[in-house]
Amino acid sequence: FINTVRLTYQISPRKVDKLRNSLQELVSDGYSTYRDLARLAGFIISLSLAVGPIARLFTRQMHYAIQSRPSWDTRFVFPVPLLQELKFWLQNIDAFQGFPLSPSFCADSVLYTDASGFAFGGYLATFRRHSS
């Protein structure tokens, strides 16, 4: 949902509980079917407006496992990197509540480049912030 006071996307408490329960079950079991893992990965990606780009970054091990599936209903034991990724979500889901509607842009450097058929060059201009 959208919090119009804080101008953020947020996950409803019902969905946070659903995610937490799914994660707790998978982490405590240490195994799953590929179908259940795909369901969880899709659920996390669906929350990306509220958690930000971290949703794509921290579902890579899930997608890697799903991609190597022999069949959807095969059970498999989680490799260590996948288990760490699931634990990351379980431990940090509350920290990602409230991604801004429009992230603020603050460039403090600009990179200028140019190239021709035989050479290239560039330089970096850095802006200093002045405190008032």
FIKOLZA-684620 format. One record per atom (N, C-alpha, C, CB): z, y, x; residue in one letter. Coordinates in nm, 3 decimals, padded with zeros to 5 digits. Atoms other than C-alpha are relative to their C-alpha. Glycine has a CB too. Layout:
N
(nukol (Z; Y; X); A)
...
END
This chain:
132
(nukol (00.000; -00.118; 00.083); F)
(nukol (00.000; 00.000; 00.000); F)
(nukol (00.000; 00.124; 00.087); F)
(nukol (00.120; 00.000; -00.095); F)
(nukol (00.006; -00.126; -00.074); I)
(nukol (-00.032; 00.363; 00.100); I)
(nukol (00.124; 00.081; -00.030); I)
(nukol (-00.128; 00.081; -00.037); I)
(nukol (-00.117; -00.086; 00.013); N)
(nukol (00.280; 00.567; 00.162); N)
(nukol (-00.051; 00.144; 00.014); N)
(nukol (00.111; -00.034; 00.110); N)
(nukol (00.056; -00.135; -00.001); T)
(nukol (00.168; 00.917; 00.065); T)
(nukol (00.097; 00.104; 00.054); T)
(nukol (-00.042; 00.040; -00.139); T)
(nukol (-00.096; -00.092; -00.060); V)
(nukol (00.487; 01.079; 00.195); V)
(nukol (-00.013; -00.004; 00.153); V)
(nukol (00.145; -00.036; -00.043); V)
(nukol (00.012; 00.016; -00.146); R)
(nukol (00.457; 00.938; 00.549); R)
(nukol (-00.145; -00.007; 00.047); R)
(nukol (00.074; -00.125; 00.045); R)
(nukol (00.143; 00.013; -00.029); L)
(nukol (00.074; 00.912; 00.530); L)
(nukol (-00.029; -00.121; 00.089); L)
(nukol (-00.053; 00.128; 00.066); L)
(nukol (00.020; 00.124; -00.073); T)
(nukol (00.074; 00.551; 00.645); T)
(nukol (-00.040; -00.112; -00.095); T)
(nukol (00.127; -00.039; 00.077); T)
(nukol (00.022; 00.126; 00.071); Y)
(nukol (-00.056; 00.213; 00.534); Y)
(nukol (00.121; -00.086; 00.028); Y)
(nukol (-00.135; -00.071; 00.045); Y)
(nukol (-00.115; 00.087; -00.019); Q)
(nukol (00.229; -00.029; 00.480); Q)
(nukol (-00.021; -00.132; -00.071); Q)
(nukol (00.127; 00.068; -00.050); Q)
(nukol (00.006; 00.132; 00.060); I)
(nukol (00.274; -00.395; 00.394); I)
(nukol (00.111; -00.006; -00.105); I)
(nukol (00.017; -00.114; 00.107); I)
(nukol (-00.103; 00.013; 00.104); S)
(nukol (00.457; -00.466; 00.069); S)
(nukol (00.106; -00.099; 00.047); S)
(nukol (-00.063; -00.046; -00.136); S)
(nukol (-00.108; 00.092; -00.039); P)
(nukol (00.794; -00.637; 00.113); P)
(nukol (-00.029; -00.145; -00.039); P)
(nukol (00.132; 00.044; -00.063); P)
(nukol (00.035; 00.136; 00.044); R)
(nukol (00.661; -00.938; -00.081); R)
(nukol (-00.092; -00.067; 00.102); R)
(nukol (-00.067; 00.004; -00.139); R)
(nukol (00.093; 00.056; -00.099); K)
(nukol (00.379; -00.986; 00.171); K)
(nukol (00.068; -00.022; 00.136); K)
(nukol (-00.121; 00.092; 00.018); K)
(nukol (-00.075; 00.020; -00.124); V)
(nukol (00.614; -00.941; 00.467); V)
(nukol (00.080; -00.129; -00.009); V)
(nukol (00.094; 00.121; 00.029); V)
(nukol (-00.077; 00.123; 00.020); D)
(nukol (00.835; -01.215; 00.325); D)
(nukol (-00.090; -00.123; 00.004); D)
(nukol (00.076; 00.005; -00.133); D)
(nukol (00.095; 00.111; 00.000); K)
(nukol (00.534; -01.440; 00.267); K)
(nukol (-00.045; -00.032; 00.143); K)
(nukol (-00.122; 00.033; -00.088); K)
(nukol (00.042; 00.019; -00.139); L)
(nukol (00.416; -01.389; 00.626); L)
(nukol (00.114; -00.059; 00.082); L)
(nukol (-00.047; 00.133; 00.061); L)
(nukol (-00.116; 00.048; -00.076); R)
(nukol (00.763; -01.442; 00.770); R)
(nukol (00.027; -00.148; -00.031); R)
(nukol (00.124; 00.086; -00.033); R)
(nukol (-00.025; 00.139; 00.038); N)
(nukol (00.811; -01.766; 00.573); N)
(nukol (-00.106; -00.093; 00.057); N)
(nukol (00.005; -00.013; -00.153); N)
(nukol (00.108; 00.082; -00.056); S)
(nukol (00.472; -01.900; 00.682); S)
(nukol (00.018; -00.018; 00.149); S)
(nukol (-00.137; 00.062; -00.030); S)
(nukol (-00.020; 00.005; -00.144); L)
(nukol (00.541; -01.814; 01.044); L)
(nukol (00.120; -00.087; 00.038); L)
(nukol (00.018; 00.140; 00.056); L)
(nukol (-00.119; 00.079; -00.030); Q)
(nukol (00.890; -01.965; 01.039); Q)
(nukol (-00.028; -00.149; -00.014); Q)
(nukol (00.116; 00.041; -00.091); Q)
(nukol (00.033; 00.140; 00.022); E)
(nukol (00.755; -02.290; 00.899); E)
(nukol (-00.088; -00.055; 00.113); E)
(nukol (-00.070; -00.017; -00.135); E)
(nukol (00.090; 00.046; -00.105); L)
(nukol (00.474; -02.316; 01.154); L)
(nukol (00.070; -00.008; 00.136); L)
(nukol (-00.121; 00.093; 00.010); L)
(nukol (-00.069; -00.001; -00.129); V)
(nukol (00.692; -02.222; 01.452); V)
(nukol (00.102; -00.114; 00.008); V)
(nukol (00.070; 00.135; 00.023); V)
(nukol (-00.100; 00.107; -00.004); S)
(nukol (00.969; -02.465; 01.356); S)
(nukol (-00.064; -00.138; 00.004); S)
(nukol (00.093; 00.010; -00.121); S)
(nukol (00.069; 00.129; -00.003); D)
(nukol (00.721; -02.751; 01.296); D)
(nukol (-00.068; -00.021; 00.134); D)
(nukol (-00.102; -00.009; -00.113); D)
(nukol (00.072; 00.013; -00.126); G)
(nukol (00.518; -02.681; 01.609); G)
(nukol (-00.138; -00.062; -00.014); G)
(nukol (00.080; -00.080; 00.096); G)
(nukol (00.133; 00.056; 00.026); Y)
(nukol (00.205; -02.822; 01.448); Y)
(nukol (-00.047; 00.046; -00.137); Y)
(nukol (00.001; -00.155; 00.009); Y)
(nukol (00.059; -00.044; 00.127); S)
(nukol (-00.029; -02.752; 01.157); S)
(nukol (-00.137; -00.065; -00.015); S)
(nukol (-00.010; 00.155; -00.007); S)
(nukol (00.141; 00.033; 00.015); T)
(nukol (-00.367; -02.829; 01.011); T)
(nukol (-00.078; 00.125; 00.039); T)
(nukol (-00.035; -00.046; -00.146); T)
(nukol (00.084; -00.115; -00.034); Y)
(nukol (-00.654; -02.608; 01.117); Y)
(nukol (-00.020; 00.089; -00.122); Y)
(nukol (-00.136; -00.048; 00.054); Y)
(nukol (00.015; -00.076; 00.124); R)
(nukol (-00.693; -02.504; 00.753); R)
(nukol (00.118; 00.096; -00.021); R)
(nukol (-00.013; -00.095; -00.121); R)
(nukol (-00.119; -00.085; 00.017); D)
(nukol (-00.335; -02.373; 00.736); D)
(nukol (00.005; 00.111; 00.104); D)
(nukol (00.128; -00.084; 00.008); D)
(nukol (00.004; -00.102; -00.105); L)
(nukol (-00.375; -02.191; 01.066); L)
(nukol (-00.104; 00.106; -00.033); L)
(nukol (-00.030; -00.064; 00.137); L)
(nukol (00.105; -00.095; 00.039); A)
(nukol (-00.699; -02.031; 00.943); A)
(nukol (00.048; 00.089; -00.114); A)
(nukol (-00.129; -00.074; -00.041); A)
(nukol (-00.056; -00.079; 00.111); R)
(nukol (-00.520; -01.920; 00.626); R)
(nukol (00.094; 00.108; 00.053); R)
(nukol (00.075; -00.092; -00.100); R)
(nukol (-00.094; -00.096; -00.060); L)
(nukol (-00.248; -01.753; 00.835); L)
(nukol (-00.075; 00.108; 00.077); L)
(nukol (00.099; -00.072; 00.093); L)
(nukol (00.076; -00.099; -00.078); A)
(nukol (-00.497; -01.586; 01.070); A)
(nukol (-00.071; 00.099; -00.093); A)
(nukol (-00.104; -00.071; 00.091); A)
(nukol (00.065; -00.088; 00.097); G)
(nukol (-00.692; -01.449; 00.773); G)
(nukol (00.097; 00.095; -00.067); G)
(nukol (-00.072; -00.082; -00.105); G)
(nukol (-00.103; -00.084; 00.062); F)
(nukol (-00.372; -01.320; 00.616); F)
(nukol (00.040; 00.113; 00.094); F)
(nukol (00.124; -00.085; -00.038); F)
(nukol (-00.037; -00.104; -00.097); I)
(nukol (-00.276; -01.134; 00.934); I)
(nukol (-00.112; 00.102; 00.014); I)
(nukol (00.032; -00.063; 00.137); I)
(nukol (00.113; -00.092; -00.011); I)
(nukol (-00.625; -00.985; 00.966); I)
(nukol (-00.008; 00.088; -00.125); I)
(nukol (-00.133; -00.078; 00.019); I)
(nukol (00.003; -00.081; 00.123); S)
(nukol (-00.602; -00.870; 00.602); S)
(nukol (00.103; 00.112; 00.002); S)
(nukol (00.023; -00.088; -00.122); S)
(nukol (-00.104; -00.102; -00.013); L)
(nukol (-00.296; -00.666; 00.703); L)
(nukol (-00.032; 00.103; 00.108); L)
(nukol (00.134; -00.065; 00.032); L)
(nukol (00.033; -00.084; -00.116); S)
(nukol (-00.481; -00.483; 00.981); S)
(nukol (00.009; 00.149; -00.027); S)
(nukol (-00.137; -00.033; 00.048); S)
(nukol (-00.017; -00.143; 00.028); L)
(nukol (-00.475; -00.147; 00.802); L)
(nukol (00.145; 00.043; 00.022); L)
(nukol (-00.044; 00.033; -00.145); L)
(nukol (-00.141; -00.034; -00.013); A)
(nukol (-00.096; -00.160; 00.808); A)
(nukol (00.057; -00.027; 00.139); A)
(nukol (00.080; -00.076; -00.102); A)
(nukol (-00.054; 00.031; -00.132); V)
(nukol (-00.044; -00.312; 01.153); V)
(nukol (-00.088; 00.054; 00.113); V)
(nukol (00.015; -00.149; 00.015); V)
(nukol (00.089; -00.058; -00.100); G)
(nukol (-00.342; -00.161; 01.335); G)
(nukol (-00.080; -00.104; 00.075); G)
(nukol (00.080; 00.081; 00.097); G)
(nukol (00.089; 00.088; -00.076); P)
(nukol (-00.574; -00.311; 01.595); P)
(nukol (00.070; -00.119; 00.065); P)
(nukol (-00.070; 00.079; 00.105); P)
(nukol (-00.076; 00.112; -00.057); I)
(nukol (-00.297; -00.540; 01.719); I)
(nukol (-00.027; -00.129; -00.077); I)
(nukol (00.151; 00.032; 00.000); I)
(nukol (00.029; 00.119; 00.081); A)
(nukol (-00.394; -00.775; 01.434); A)
(nukol (-00.113; -00.081; 00.060); A)
(nukol (-00.036; 00.041; -00.143); A)
(nukol (00.112; 00.072; -00.061); R)
(nukol (-00.722; -00.861; 01.604); R)
(nukol (00.038; -00.055; 00.138); R)
(nukol (-00.122; 00.091; 00.011); R)
(nukol (-00.038; 00.041; -00.134); L)
(nukol (-00.572; -00.879; 01.951); L)
(nukol (00.092; -00.122; -00.001); L)
(nukol (00.067; 00.115; 00.072); L)
(nukol (-00.099; 00.107; 00.002); F)
(nukol (-00.284; -01.108; 01.860); F)
(nukol (-00.029; -00.106; -00.106); F)
(nukol (00.137; 00.057; -00.024); F)
(nukol (00.041; 00.118; 00.076); T)
(nukol (-00.481; -01.357; 01.652); T)
(nukol (-00.107; -00.076; 00.080); T)
(nukol (-00.054; 00.039; -00.141); T)
(nukol (00.105; 00.064; -00.082); R)
(nukol (-00.714; -01.458; 01.935); R)
(nukol (00.030; -00.147; 00.027); R)
(nukol (-00.015; 00.074; 00.132); R)
(nukol (-00.034; 00.140; -00.024); Q)
(nukol (-00.527; -01.780; 02.016); Q)
(nukol (-00.018; -00.082; -00.127); Q)
(nukol (00.144; -00.013; 00.052); Q)
(nukol (00.022; 00.070; 00.127); M)
(nukol (-00.538; -01.871; 01.648); M)
(nukol (-00.148; -00.028; -00.020); M)
(nukol (00.054; 00.083; -00.118); M)
(nukol (00.144; 00.017; 00.018); H)
(nukol (-00.912; -01.814; 01.632); H)
(nukol (-00.058; -00.096; 00.103); H)
(nukol (-00.070; 00.136; 00.010); H)
(nukol (00.045; 00.093; -00.103); Y)
(nukol (-00.964; -02.001; 01.957); Y)
(nukol (00.028; -00.144; -00.043); Y)
(nukol (00.070; 00.031; 00.134); Y)
(nukol (-00.035; 00.134; 00.046); A)
(nukol (-00.782; -02.304; 01.814); A)
(nukol (-00.087; -00.041; -00.120); A)
(nukol (00.149; -00.007; -00.038); A)
(nukol (00.080; 00.029; 00.119); I)
(nukol (-00.967; -02.282; 01.481); I)
(nukol (-00.144; -00.033; 00.038); I)
(nukol (00.003; 00.121; -00.098); I)
(nukol (00.138; 00.020; -00.043); Q)
(nukol (-01.301; -02.263; 01.658); Q)
(nukol (-00.021; -00.140; 00.060); Q)
(nukol (-00.039; 00.108; 00.102); Q)
(nukol (00.013; 00.131; -00.064); S)
(nukol (-01.231; -02.591; 01.840); S)
(nukol (00.037; -00.116; -00.093); S)
(nukol (00.086; -00.005; 00.124); S)
(nukol (-00.046; 00.102; 00.095); R)
(nukol (-01.135; -02.785; 01.524); R)
(nukol (-00.100; -00.115; -00.015); R)
(nukol (00.026; 00.064; -00.136); R)
(nukol (00.088; 00.112; 00.031); P)
(nukol (-01.273; -03.135; 01.472); P)
(nukol (-00.027; -00.009; -00.150); P)
(nukol (00.061; -00.132; 00.052); P)
(nukol (00.016; -00.011; 00.146); S)
(nukol (-01.215; -03.097; 01.095); S)
(nukol (00.113; 00.087; -00.053); S)
(nukol (00.000; -00.142; -00.070); S)
(nukol (-00.097; -00.096; 00.054); W)
(nukol (-01.023; -02.860; 00.870); W)
(nukol (00.138; -00.061; -00.023); W)
(nukol (-00.052; 00.057; -00.130); W)
(nukol (-00.129; 00.059; 00.037); D)
(nukol (-00.751; -03.106; 00.771); D)
(nukol (00.064; -00.083; 00.110); D)
(nukol (-00.017; -00.084; -00.121); D)
(nukol (-00.061; 00.067; -00.115); T)
(nukol (-00.677; -03.247; 01.116); T)
(nukol (00.126; 00.076; 00.040); T)
(nukol (-00.100; -00.008; 00.120); T)
(nukol (-00.124; -00.062; -00.050); R)
(nukol (-00.321; -03.185; 01.229); R)
(nukol (-00.006; 00.005; 00.152); R)
(nukol (00.126; -00.080; -00.049); R)
(nukol (-00.004; -00.012; -00.146); F)
(nukol (-00.268; -03.062; 01.583); F)
(nukol (00.129; 00.068; 00.041); F)
(nukol (-00.122; 00.077; 00.053); F)
(nukol (-00.120; -00.061; -00.058); V)
(nukol (00.026; -02.964; 01.801); V)
(nukol (-00.043; 00.130; 00.066); V)
(nukol (00.072; -00.096; 00.103); V)
(nukol (00.036; -00.131; -00.054); F)
(nukol (00.025; -02.598; 01.899); F)
(nukol (00.012; 00.001; 00.151); F)
(nukol (00.089; 00.108; -00.061); F)
(nukol (-00.016; -00.023; -00.145); P)
(nukol (-00.052; -02.528; 02.264); P)
(nukol (00.094; 00.119; 00.022); P)
(nukol (-00.140; 00.025; 00.069); P)
(nukol (-00.100; -00.103; -00.031); V)
(nukol (00.196; -02.295; 02.435); V)
(nukol (-00.051; 00.142; -00.031); V)
(nukol (00.040; -00.008; 00.147); V)
(nukol (00.043; -00.138; 00.032); P)
(nukol (-00.021; -01.976; 02.413); P)
(nukol (-00.006; 00.029; -00.150); P)
(nukol (-00.137; 00.025; 00.062); P)
(nukol (00.005; -00.019; 00.146); L)
(nukol (-00.071; -02.026; 02.039); L)
(nukol (00.140; 00.012; -00.057); L)
(nukol (-00.075; -00.117; -00.067); L)
(nukol (-00.139; -00.007; 00.046); L)
(nukol (00.298; -02.090; 01.983); L)
(nukol (00.062; 00.136; 00.036); L)
(nukol (00.084; -00.115; 00.060); L)
(nukol (-00.050; -00.132; -00.040); Q)
(nukol (00.378; -01.770; 02.176); Q)
(nukol (-00.055; 00.109; -00.092); Q)
(nukol (-00.037; 00.030; 00.147); Q)
(nukol (00.061; -00.097; 00.090); E)
(nukol (00.136; -01.577; 01.956); E)
(nukol (00.068; -00.002; -00.136); E)
(nukol (-00.150; -00.026; -00.014); E)
(nukol (-00.070; 00.012; 00.128); L)
(nukol (00.301; -01.709; 01.640); L)
(nukol (00.141; 00.058; 00.008); L)
(nukol (00.006; -00.147; -00.045); L)
(nukol (-00.135; -00.055; -00.020); K)
(nukol (00.645; -01.622; 01.779); K)
(nukol (-00.004; 00.152; 00.011); K)
(nukol (00.066; -00.060; 00.126); K)
(nukol (00.016; -00.145; -00.009); F)
(nukol (00.519; -01.272; 01.862); F)
(nukol (-00.001; 00.062; -00.140); F)
(nukol (-00.131; 00.036; 00.076); F)
(nukol (00.006; -00.054; 00.136); W)
(nukol (00.433; -01.213; 01.496); W)
(nukol (00.132; -00.015; -00.072); W)
(nukol (-00.110; -00.068; -00.080); W)
(nukol (-00.128; 00.024; 00.066); L)
(nukol (00.757; -01.364; 01.375); L)
(nukol (00.106; 00.100; 00.047); L)
(nukol (00.048; -00.144; 00.027); L)
(nukol (-00.100; -00.091; -00.055); Q)
(nukol (00.964; -01.142; 01.605); Q)
(nukol (-00.032; 00.148; -00.024); Q)
(nukol (00.015; -00.024; 00.147); Q)
(nukol (00.039; -00.142; 00.000); N)
(nukol (00.765; -00.820; 01.561); N)
(nukol (-00.063; 00.052; -00.128); N)
(nukol (-00.094; 00.023; 00.110); N)
(nukol (00.073; -00.046; 00.120); I)
(nukol (00.620; -00.802; 01.210); I)
(nukol (00.062; 00.127; -00.059); I)
(nukol (-00.002; -00.111; -00.106); I)
(nukol (-00.063; -00.120; 00.054); D)
(nukol (00.875; -00.539; 01.105); D)
(nukol (-00.032; 00.125; 00.081); D)
(nukol (00.151; -00.019; -00.006); D)
(nukol (00.029; -00.115; -00.087); A)
(nukol (00.782; -00.316; 01.400); A)
(nukol (-00.136; 00.063; -00.030); A)
(nukol (00.005; -00.042; 00.145); A)
(nukol (00.135; -00.050; 00.025); F)
(nukol (00.423; -00.275; 01.277); F)
(nukol (-00.017; 00.058; -00.139); F)
(nukol (-00.099; -00.110; 00.021); F)
(nukol (00.007; -00.060; 00.133); Q)
(nukol (00.505; -00.122; 00.942); Q)
(nukol (-00.032; 00.148; 00.012); Q)
(nukol (00.132; -00.021; -00.077); Q)
(nukol (00.027; -00.142; 00.008); G)
(nukol (00.336; 00.210; 00.889); G)
(nukol (-00.105; 00.052; 00.095); G)
(nukol (00.122; 00.072; 00.023); G)
(nukol (00.108; -00.052; -00.083); F)
(nukol (00.005; 00.253; 01.070); F)
(nukol (-00.057; 00.125; -00.067); F)
(nukol (-00.111; -00.108; 00.021); F)
(nukol (00.043; -00.128; 00.060); P)
(nukol (-00.119; 00.614; 01.019); P)
(nukol (-00.135; -00.010; -00.071); P)
(nukol (-00.007; 00.106; 00.107); P)
(nukol (00.126; -00.005; 00.073); L)
(nukol (-00.394; 00.687; 00.766); L)
(nukol (-00.112; 00.049; 00.089); L)
(nukol (00.013; 00.091; -00.123); L)
(nukol (00.100; -00.049; -00.096); S)
(nukol (-00.579; 00.887; 01.029); S)
(nukol (00.071; 00.020; 00.133); S)
(nukol (-00.068; 00.134; -00.050); S)
(nukol (-00.067; -00.013; -00.129); P)
(nukol (-00.463; 00.825; 01.383); P)
(nukol (-00.033; 00.132; 00.067); P)
(nukol (-00.039; -00.116; 00.092); P)
(nukol (00.022; -00.128; -00.068); S)
(nukol (-00.420; 01.142; 01.582); S)
(nukol (-00.078; -00.023; 00.129); S)
(nukol (00.134; 00.071; 00.029); S)
(nukol (00.081; 00.007; -00.121); F)
(nukol (-00.673; 01.198; 01.857); F)
(nukol (00.057; 00.098; 00.100); F)
(nukol (-00.152; 00.030; -00.030); F)
(nukol (-00.050; -00.091; -00.104); C)
(nukol (-00.537; 01.338; 02.177); C)
(nukol (-00.063; -00.040; 00.133); C)
(nukol (00.157; -00.004; 00.008); C)
(nukol (00.066; 00.026; -00.128); A)
(nukol (-00.773; 01.338; 02.468); A)
(nukol (00.060; 00.091; 00.105); A)
(nukol (-00.154; 00.021; -00.011); A)
(nukol (-00.048; -00.084; -00.108); D)
(nukol (-00.625; 01.454; 02.791); D)
(nukol (-00.092; -00.010; 00.121); D)
(nukol (00.143; -00.040; 00.040); D)
(nukol (00.101; 00.011; -00.105); S)
(nukol (-00.928; 01.358; 03.003); S)
(nukol (-00.137; -00.018; -00.062); S)
(nukol (00.033; -00.117; 00.097); S)
(nukol (00.138; 00.021; 00.041); V)
(nukol (-01.305; 01.367; 02.969); V)
(nukol (-00.077; -00.049; 00.121); V)
(nukol (-00.063; 00.132; -00.059); V)
(nukol (00.079; 00.056; -00.108); L)
(nukol (-01.539; 01.157; 03.179); L)
(nukol (-00.145; 00.044; -00.017); L)
(nukol (00.011; -00.156; 00.002); L)
(nukol (00.139; -00.043; 00.000); Y)
(nukol (-01.879; 01.308; 03.264); Y)
(nukol (-00.078; -00.091; 00.094); Y)
(nukol (-00.014; 00.150; 00.044); Y)
(nukol (00.083; 00.086; -00.084); T)
(nukol (-02.153; 01.079; 03.396); T)
(nukol (-00.147; 00.036; -00.015); T)
(nukol (00.023; -00.148; -00.034); T)
(nukol (00.145; -00.018; 00.005); D)
(nukol (-02.522; 01.095; 03.476); D)
(nukol (-00.062; -00.104; 00.093); D)
(nukol (-00.042; 00.147; 00.041); D)
(nukol (00.068; 00.099; -00.084); A)
(nukol (-02.772; 00.850; 03.619); A)
(nukol (-00.150; 00.025; -00.002); A)
(nukol (00.031; -00.145; -00.048); A)
(nukol (00.147; -00.008; -00.008); S)
(nukol (-03.134; 00.843; 03.733); S)
(nukol (-00.050; -00.137; 00.044); S)
(nukol (-00.047; 00.114; 00.099); S)
(nukol (00.058; 00.127; -00.042); G)
(nukol (-03.367; 00.572; 03.857); G)
(nukol (00.055; -00.052; 00.132); G)
(nukol (-00.148; 00.014; 00.010); G)
(nukol (-00.046; 00.045; -00.132); F)
(nukol (-03.203; 00.558; 04.200); F)
(nukol (00.144; 00.037; 00.034); F)
(nukol (-00.090; 00.056; 00.105); F)
(nukol (-00.138; -00.039; -00.031); A)
(nukol (-02.853; 00.711; 04.180); A)
(nukol (00.078; 00.027; -00.128); A)
(nukol (00.001; 00.124; 00.091); A)
(nukol (-00.088; -00.034; 00.112); F)
(nukol (-02.558; 00.781; 03.958); F)
(nukol (00.117; 00.081; 00.053); F)
(nukol (00.051; -00.128; -00.075); F)
(nukol (-00.115; -00.079; -00.039); G)
(nukol (-02.258; 01.007; 03.959); G)
(nukol (00.086; 00.032; -00.121); G)
(nukol (-00.043; 00.128; 00.070); G)
(nukol (-00.089; -00.037; 00.109); G)
(nukol (-01.966; 01.126; 03.755); G)
(nukol (00.126; 00.064; 00.052); G)
(nukol (00.035; -00.120; -00.083); G)
(nukol (-00.131; -00.054; -00.035); Y)
(nukol (-01.638; 01.304; 03.752); Y)
(nukol (00.089; 00.002; -00.123); Y)
(nukol (-00.013; 00.142; 00.059); Y)
(nukol (-00.099; 00.003; 00.106); L)
(nukol (-01.322; 01.308; 03.548); L)
(nukol (00.071; 00.134; -00.007); L)
(nukol (00.101; -00.115; 00.023); L)
(nukol (-00.072; -00.127; 00.021); A)
(nukol (-01.182; 01.630; 03.404); A)
(nukol (00.127; -00.031; -00.077); A)
(nukol (-00.089; 00.107; -00.077); A)
(nukol (-00.129; 00.025; 00.063); T)
(nukol (-00.813; 01.611; 03.320); T)
(nukol (00.059; 00.132; -00.047); T)
(nukol (00.097; -00.072; 00.097); T)
(nukol (-00.060; -00.119; 00.058); F)
(nukol (-00.645; 01.863; 03.092); F)
(nukol (00.150; -00.010; 00.009); F)
(nukol (-00.044; 00.021; -00.146); F)
(nukol (-00.147; -00.001; -00.007); R)
(nukol (-00.286; 01.959; 03.153); R)
(nukol (00.056; 00.058; -00.129); R)
(nukol (00.050; 00.082; 00.123); R)
(nukol (-00.068; -00.049; 00.121); R)
(nukol (-00.061; 02.003; 02.857); R)
(nukol (00.104; 00.103; 00.043); R)
(nukol (00.066; -00.118; -00.080); R)
(nukol (-00.096; -00.105; -00.031); H)
(nukol (00.136; 02.327; 02.866); H)
(nukol (00.109; -00.002; -00.107); H)
(nukol (-00.069; 00.141; 00.007); H)
(nukol (-00.111; -00.006; 00.098); S)
(nukol (00.478; 02.333; 02.705); S)
(nukol (00.031; 00.146; -00.028); S)
(nukol (00.128; -00.076; 00.054); S)
(nukol (-00.028; -00.138; 00.037); S)
(nukol (00.574; 02.643; 02.515); S)
(nukol (00.147; 00.029; -00.003); S)
(nukol (-00.060; 00.031; -00.133); S)
END
